[in-house]
Amino acid sequence: MNRRAMGGAVLAAAISAWSVASAQPPAAGQAISVTGTRAISLTGVQRPSEIWIDNLKKLPRITVSISQATDHGPVDARFAGALLWAIIDDAGWVNGAQKNAYLRHTILVTGQDGYAAALSEGEIDPKLEGKQVILAYEKDGVALDAPRLVVPGDAHASRGVHDVVSIAVQ
């Protein structure tokens, strides 16, 4: 990629990040948007969509137990939800032509308050690490008001995003 094209891609990504950060996020309980940036980088999703908790409950139920440190002390909990992999796979990954292009994907999950966490496709792809990352709709058997990203195996819950409103695939 030449410098001009790279500069354009960086500018487009910065504008996209700014517009996401400056947009008023939907209220908790509203749909989660699933999007991608395929026009810029030939990655993303084929079918951008919106997902509601009812849609999550129609996907296979996955239960994970976590024991993580938080800024407020240790947390031990059991969450139920849908695999993040299944949600994005349903939207249809878009890959570039490069060898193993699918390994270039990053997934940015953002909460209503603007807090966001990133994952790589390699972490959640069943052919690779296959981590059971879920969008939870229950905690310890009690329904959540809004979906929550749960990343088992993390020692600290820093990638636990509450009140998820968007999933962006790049």
Secondary structure, DSSP 4 states (H G I P E B T S, - for coil): --HHHHHHHHHHHHHHHHHHHHSPPPPTTSPEEEEE-HHHHS-EESS-EEE-HHHHHHSPPEEEEEEEEETTEEEEEEEEEEEHHHHHHHH-EE--SSTTGGGG-EEEEEETTS-EEEEEHHHH-TTTT----EEEEEETTEEEEEEEEE-TT-SBGGG--SSEEEEEE-
